């Protein structure tokens, strides 16, 4: 199966919530704001299948190394940064 990277049109800065799913007994529901879907209109295609790749770096040196690798690949799109927070 071929994967095509989705690319936004402009800079995205959005905050959302993670919800607990009682039926799955897991924190598996991410709620994205409307602005994300306006930047990635492909996500509105209900019959399409999408996947994701999540990478977590344990320290800044590993992250900087990966950024260097991405910078060398000129056809590589920019990653989306996701920060996780615990709210009071």
N, C-alpha and C positions, 0 to 999 in steps of 0.2 A: 504494500500500500504506500503510495506516494504522499508525503506531507508537504503542504504549501504554507509558508509562514505568513501570518496576517500582519499587515503593517498599518499603523494609524496614520491619519492625515496630518494631525498636529500633536502638540504636547498634551498629555493627559495628566491631570492631577485630581484624583477622586478618592473619597473615603467611603467605606461601606461596612457591612456587618457580616459576621459569621454566625450561623444559627445551628442549634442542636436539632438533629432529626430524631424524634422519638422512635419512629419505626425502624430506623437503621441503628439506633443507639450510638450515634457518632456525630461529631462536628463536621458535617460534610456538605453543608449548604452555604455557598457564598452568594451574597446578594450584591449585584453590580448596579451602579447608577446608570441612568439613561445616556449620559455623556459617553460612556464606554461603548455602547452600542452604536452611537452616531459616528464614532471614530472607526469602529470595526463593523461595518454594515453586514459583512458576511455572517456574523453571529445571529442575524435575524432569520437566516435560512433554516427553517425547521426540519427539512428533510436531510440536511447536510450533517456529517459527523465531524466532530472536533476533538482534538486531544490537546494535552499540554505537557510541558516538560518543566519540572520544578527542580532547581538546584539551590542548595544551601551551602555557603562557605563558612567554615568555622572561625576564620580569622581574615583580617584585611589583606594579608599577603597572598592568600589563595585567591581572593576576589580580584586583586590587582593583576595577578598572573593571568586569570581568565579574561579580564578586560583587555590585556595586551594581546591575547590570542584573537579576540573578537575584532580588535582594531586592525589587525593584519589582514583579516578576511574582508575585503572591500565590499563583497556582495552580501555579507551577513547583516541582517537587520538588528536593531537595538533590542535588548531584552527589556521586559517589563519588571520593574522593581515592586515587590510586594512586602510590606512591613506588617507584622502581626503584633497586636496590642491586647493586653488584658485591661478591661475597663472596670471601674468601681461600680 
